[in-house]
Amino acid sequence: APQVLMKINASDKIIESLISIGVVPSEDRALYQFGLNQGVIMIINALSALLIGLILGMLWQSIVLMLSYIPIRSYAGGYHANTQMKCYWLSNAVIFAVLVGIKLIPWNGYIFSTMSLFAAVVVFWLAPVEDLNKPLRQIEIVIYRRRARIIFVLLLCIAFLLWFVGNIQISVSVVMALQLVSVMLIMGVIKNKKSKRRVLAADV
C-alpha cells in the first residue's frame, strides 16, 4: 500500500546509523541506500503477491509464479515503471491477472505448448532488454543473455515434467511466469524505442 511504500524513506535513517557506527563507508551511501530500498520493495511486492494468491485461493500458484519469475527476470530485464508507486500497483495488477489466467484458461497440450514456444522465441530473441537509465556493458549483455537462456530452459523442462506427471496447475504457473517475462521484454523494447524517439525529437 502507499503508506507502506512511504516507509522506504526510513532507509535514510538506517543508512545514517550504519555510517555513524562505521559499518557503511560514507562514500558508499548511495549504493547501500539503493540496495536497501530495492530489498524493501522486493519484500513488499512478494508479500502482496502472496496475499493476492491467498485471496484467490491460489497460494501455491503465486509462490511458484514468483519463484519462477524473479530469477529469469533478473537477467532478462524488460519493462520497468518510471516510479516505485507505479511499479507496485503494476506488479499487483499483473500478478492478479496472471493468477486469474492460470485458473480460467482451458489448459490443454496445445495451449501449453504454444505459450511455451512463444515465450521461448521472445526470450531467446530479445533478452536482455536493458533499462535506458541503467545501460548494460557489452560483456554484461553477453553474460545476462546466457544466464537468462539457461534459466529459461531449466524452468521450461521443469514445467513440462510437471505437466506430464499431471501437476497441471503448478506446471502452468511456471509457464505463465515465462510468458510474463516475454511480455515484459516486449513492453521494455517498446518503451525504449519511445524514449529514444523523444530524445531525438528534443535534440532536433
Secondary structure, 3 states (H helix, E strand, C coil): CHHHHHHHHHHHHHHHHHHHCCCCCHHHHHHHHHHHHHHHHHHHHHHHHHHHHHHCCCHHHHHHHHHHHHHHHHHHECCCCCCHHHHHHHHHHHHHHHHHHHHHCCCCHHHHHHHHHHHHHHHHHHCCECECCECCCHHHHHHHHHHHHHHHHHHHHHHHHHHHCCCHHHHHHHHHHHHHHHHHHHHHHHHHHHHHHHHHHHHC
